[in-house]
Amino acid sequence: MQEFLAKAGILIEALPYIQKLSGKTIVVKYGGNAMINESLKSAVMEDITLLKYIGANPIVVHGGGPDITAALKTYNVESKFIGGLRVTDEKTIGIAQMVLVGKTNKEIVSTLCAKGGRAIGLCGIDGNLIRCKKKTMTIDGAEADLGFVGDIVDVDAHVLDLVANDEYIPVIAPIGSDENGQSYNINADTVASAVAGATGAEKLIFLTDIDGVKDKDGNIIYEMSKKKVFELIEDKVIDGGMIPKVMGCVDALRAGVSRVHIIDGRIPHCILLEIFTDTGIGTMITN
């Protein structure tokens, strides 16, 4: 009987969060080990499907780096890097678009549908969803040409509003186009932040391969403000590759997203544990 009561307690704990999220948009950036490990993949798709059934409107944005790397090897296309960033030449953008839109995206859609969801695969080209321009960067004091890598100019959320507010789950591949119809590969974290801002999302959730943001003693910070992010960067507690991740969170908050979460996608059902329990399992950043 105690086991059954414990299960009932879990459901009651989730009730106020379910009520608050009903009708609200939740953007999930899907990546890391949760895209590779089959059991984790299954758990994430179950979480997203459940969100839809309880009345929330989930939108999935995914990456696909490992799939692109594997495809480039298959086609004997050598990857070039500048400052640790992949150069996307004409051959690479063709393969990236083929893999992200035609393979990775459809696999996610298929898995969601198998779980009982009604998913629809999109990319930034569809309905002029994501307009972008060629990304310019300065690396080691010199301008670097990364090829067909894009910076987002605009997100037209109309198509997402139509789909997500109906019975469907949009799944977005990070490919956009410019005013001339040229395709560009875009960082998936950047796409997730921009989509969350454009749709006025209640939550943006990043699935990562880390526990969350940690303090100087290595303890997870379960909740912190935007102001605290800058303090931790200044104190060099947040450094290296974690800086662009948390700055993406800050950008989303500035764009109107209510809460941004960085959680460990290696934990089964991490999405449910983060948003439907009092303590959560990762870091929540708010204004």
C-alpha positions as CSV (number, residue, x, y, z in Angstrom):
1,M,0.0,0.0,0.0
2,Q,2.9,2.4,0.8
3,E,4.2,1.9,-2.8
4,F,0.8,2.8,-4.2
5,L,0.5,5.9,-2.0
6,A,4.0,7.0,-3.1
7,K,2.9,6.8,-6.7
8,A,-0.2,8.8,-5.9
9,G,2.0,11.4,-4.1
10,I,4.1,11.8,-7.3
11,L,1.0,12.5,-9.3
12,I,-0.4,15.0,-6.8
13,E,3.0,16.8,-6.7
14,A,2.8,17.1,-10.5
15,L,-0.8,18.5,-10.5
16,P,0.0,22.2,-10.1
17,Y,2.7,22.1,-12.8
18,I,0.3,20.3,-15.2
19,Q,-2.3,23.0,-14.5
20,K,0.2,25.8,-15.1
21,L,1.5,24.3,-18.3
22,S,-1.8,23.5,-19.9
23,G,-2.0,25.4,-23.2
24,K,1.6,26.7,-22.9
25,T,4.4,26.2,-25.4
26,I,7.5,24.1,-24.3
27,V,10.5,24.1,-26.6
28,V,12.8,21.1,-26.2
29,K,16.3,21.2,-27.7
30,Y,17.0,17.5,-28.3
31,G,20.6,16.5,-28.5
32,G,23.5,14.7,-26.9
33,N,23.4,11.1,-25.6
34,A,19.6,11.2,-25.6
35,M,19.8,11.1,-29.4
36,I,22.2,8.1,-29.5
37,N,21.2,5.8,-26.7
38,E,18.0,3.9,-27.8
39,S,16.5,3.6,-24.3
40,L,17.1,7.3,-23.6
41,K,15.7,8.2,-27.0
42,S,12.5,6.2,-26.2
43,A,12.1,7.9,-22.7
44,V,12.5,11.4,-24.2
45,M,9.9,10.7,-26.9
46,E,7.5,9.3,-24.2
47,D,8.0,12.5,-22.1
48,I,7.3,14.8,-25.1
49,T,4.2,12.7,-26.1
50,L,2.9,12.9,-22.5
51,L,3.3,16.7,-22.5
52,K,1.0,16.9,-25.5
53,Y,-1.6,14.7,-24.0
54,I,-1.8,16.7,-20.7
55,G,-2.5,19.9,-22.7
56,A,0.9,21.5,-23.3
57,N,2.3,22.3,-26.7
58,P,5.8,20.8,-27.1
59,I,8.0,21.9,-30.0
60,V,11.2,19.8,-30.7
61,V,14.4,21.3,-32.2
62,H,17.1,18.8,-32.9
63,G,20.7,18.7,-33.9
64,G,22.4,15.8,-35.7
65,G,26.2,16.2,-35.7
66,P,27.0,12.5,-35.4
67,D,24.7,11.6,-38.3
68,I,26.3,14.4,-40.4
69,T,29.8,13.2,-39.6
70,A,28.9,9.6,-40.5
71,A,27.4,10.7,-43.8
72,L,30.4,12.8,-44.7
73,K,32.6,9.8,-44.2
74,T,30.3,7.6,-46.3
75,Y,30.5,10.1,-49.2
76,N,34.3,10.6,-48.6
77,V,33.8,14.3,-47.9
78,E,36.6,15.5,-45.7
79,S,35.6,17.8,-42.8
80,K,37.5,21.1,-42.4
81,F,37.6,23.0,-39.2
82,I,38.5,26.6,-38.3
83,G,38.9,27.4,-34.7
84,G,37.1,24.1,-33.8
85,L,34.1,25.0,-36.0
86,R,33.1,22.9,-39.0
87,V,33.4,24.6,-42.4
88,T,30.2,23.9,-44.4
89,D,31.1,24.0,-48.0
90,E,28.7,23.3,-50.9
91,K,29.0,19.5,-50.7
92,T,28.7,19.6,-46.9
93,I,25.5,21.7,-46.8
94,G,23.9,19.3,-49.3
95,I,24.7,16.3,-47.1
96,A,23.8,18.1,-43.9
97,Q,20.4,19.1,-45.3
98,M,19.8,15.6,-46.6
99,V,20.7,14.0,-43.2
100,L,19.1,16.5,-40.9
101,V,15.8,16.9,-42.8
102,G,15.6,13.5,-44.5
103,K,17.0,11.1,-41.9
104,T,17.3,12.5,-38.4
105,N,14.1,14.6,-38.5
106,K,12.0,11.7,-39.9
107,E,13.4,9.2,-37.3
108,I,12.3,11.5,-34.5
109,V,8.9,12.0,-36.1
110,S,8.5,8.3,-36.6
111,T,9.4,7.5,-32.9
112,L,7.0,10.2,-31.6
113,C,4.2,8.8,-33.8
114,A,5.0,5.2,-32.5
115,K,4.6,6.6,-28.9
116,G,1.1,7.8,-29.7
117,G,2.0,11.4,-30.6
118,R,1.1,13.1,-33.9
119,A,4.4,14.7,-35.0
120,I,5.2,16.7,-38.1
121,G,8.7,17.2,-39.4
122,L,9.8,20.7,-40.5
123,C,12.9,22.6,-41.2
124,G,13.5,26.4,-41.3
125,I,12.9,26.4,-45.1
126,D,9.3,25.3,-44.8
127,G,6.9,28.2,-44.9
128,N,9.9,30.6,-44.5
129,L,10.0,29.5,-40.9
130,I,13.6,30.6,-40.4
131,R,15.2,33.3,-42.4
132,C,19.0,33.6,-42.1
133,K,22.1,35.2,-43.5
134,K,25.6,34.0,-43.9
135,K,27.4,33.9,-40.5
136,T,30.5,36.0,-40.1
137,M,33.1,35.3,-37.5
138,T,36.5,36.6,-36.4
139,I,38.8,33.9,-35.1
140,D,42.3,34.7,-33.9
141,G,41.9,38.2,-35.2
142,A,41.1,37.2,-38.7
143,E,37.7,37.0,-40.5
144,A,36.8,33.3,-40.9
145,D,34.7,31.9,-43.8
146,L,32.7,29.0,-42.4
147,G,30.8,28.6,-45.7
148,F,27.1,27.9,-45.5
149,V,26.6,28.5,-41.8
150,G,23.8,30.8,-41.0
151,D,22.9,33.5,-38.5
152,I,19.1,33.8,-37.8
153,V,17.5,37.0,-39.1
154,D,13.9,36.2,-38.3
155,V,11.6,33.3,-37.2
156,D,8.0,33.4,-38.6
157,A,6.2,31.5,-35.9
158,H,2.8,31.4,-37.8
159,V,3.2,27.9,-39.1
160,L,4.3,26.7,-35.6
161,D,1.3,28.3,-34.0
162,L,-1.0,26.6,-36.4
163,V,0.6,23.2,-35.9
164,A,1.5,23.2,-32.2
165,N,-1.8,24.7,-31.1
166,D,-3.6,21.9,-32.9
167,E,-3.0,18.2,-32.1
168,Y,0.5,18.0,-33.6
169,I,4.0,18.1,-32.4
170,P,6.4,20.1,-34.6
171,V,9.9,18.7,-35.0
172,I,12.3,21.2,-36.5
173,A,15.6,20.5,-38.2
174,P,18.1,23.4,-38.0
175,I,18.3,24.3,-41.7
176,G,17.2,27.8,-42.8
177,S,17.4,29.9,-46.0
178,D,18.2,33.4,-47.0
179,E,16.2,35.7,-49.3
180,N,17.7,34.1,-52.3
181,G,16.7,30.6,-51.3
182,Q,20.2,29.5,-50.3
183,S,20.2,26.9,-47.6
184,Y,22.3,27.3,-44.4
185,N,23.1,25.0,-41.5
186,I,22.4,26.8,-38.2
187,N,23.4,25.9,-34.6
188,A,20.6,23.9,-33.1
189,D,20.9,25.6,-29.7
190,T,20.5,29.0,-31.5
191,V,17.4,27.8,-33.4
192,A,15.8,26.5,-30.2
193,S,16.3,29.8,-28.4
194,A,15.0,31.8,-31.4
195,V,12.0,29.5,-31.8
196,A,11.2,29.7,-28.1
197,G,11.4,33.5,-28.2
198,A,9.2,33.8,-31.3
199,T,6.5,31.5,-30.0
200,G,6.5,33.1,-26.5
201,A,7.3,29.8,-24.9
202,E,6.7,29.2,-21.2
203,K,9.8,26.9,-21.1
204,L,12.9,26.2,-23.1
205,I,14.6,22.9,-22.2
206,F,18.1,22.0,-23.3
207,L,18.9,18.3,-23.1
208,T,22.7,18.1,-22.5
209,D,25.3,15.6,-21.3
210,I,26.0,17.5,-18.1
211,D,24.1,17.7,-14.7
212,G,23.4,21.4,-15.0
213,V,25.2,24.6,-14.0
214,K,27.4,24.1,-10.9
215,D,28.7,26.4,-8.3
216,K,32.4,26.8,-7.4
217,D,32.1,23.7,-5.1
218,G,30.7,21.5,-7.9
219,N,27.2,21.5,-6.6
220,I,24.3,21.8,-9.0
221,I,22.5,25.2,-8.9
222,Y,18.9,24.2,-9.2
223,E,17.5,27.7,-9.7
224,M,19.2,31.0,-10.5
225,S,18.6,34.4,-12.0
226,K,19.9,35.9,-15.2
227,K,21.9,38.2,-13.1
228,K,23.6,35.2,-11.4
229,V,24.7,33.9,-14.8
230,F,26.9,37.0,-15.4
231,E,28.3,36.9,-11.9
232,L,29.4,33.2,-12.4
233,I,31.0,34.0,-15.7
234,E,32.8,37.0,-14.2
235,D,34.1,34.7,-11.4
236,K,35.1,32.1,-14.0
237,V,32.9,29.5,-12.4
238,I,31.1,29.3,-15.8
239,D,33.8,29.1,-18.5
240,G,34.7,27.4,-21.8
241,G,32.0,25.7,-23.7
242,M,29.4,26.4,-21.0
243,I,29.4,30.1,-21.7
244,P,27.6,30.0,-25.1
245,K,25.1,27.5,-23.6
246,V,24.1,29.8,-20.7
247,M,24.2,32.9,-23.0
248,G,21.7,31.1,-25.2
249,C,19.5,30.8,-22.2
250,V,19.9,34.5,-21.4
251,D,19.0,35.4,-25.0
252,A,15.8,33.3,-24.8
253,L,14.8,35.0,-21.5
254,R,15.4,38.4,-23.1
255,A,13.2,37.3,-26.0
256,G,10.3,36.7,-23.6
257,V,10.7,33.0,-22.6
258,S,9.6,32.6,-18.9
259,R,12.1,29.9,-17.8
260,V,15.0,28.1,-19.4
261,H,16.2,24.7,-18.2
262,I,19.6,22.9,-18.6
263,I,19.1,19.3,-17.7
264,D,21.0,16.0,-18.1
265,G,19.6,14.0,-21.0
266,R,21.4,10.9,-19.8
267,I,18.7,10.5,-17.1
268,P,15.6,8.6,-18.2
269,H,12.5,10.7,-18.3
270,C,14.6,13.8,-17.5
271,I,12.0,16.2,-18.9
272,L,9.2,15.0,-16.5
273,L,11.5,14.9,-13.5
274,E,12.6,18.5,-14.2
275,I,9.3,20.2,-14.8
276,F,6.8,18.1,-12.8
277,T,8.7,17.8,-9.4
278,D,9.3,20.5,-6.8
279,T,13.1,20.3,-6.8
280,G,13.8,19.3,-10.5
281,I,17.0,17.6,-11.5
282,G,18.9,20.4,-13.4
283,T,19.3,24.1,-13.5
284,M,16.4,26.5,-14.1
285,I,17.3,30.0,-15.1
286,T,14.8,32.9,-14.8
287,N,14.7,36.6,-15.3
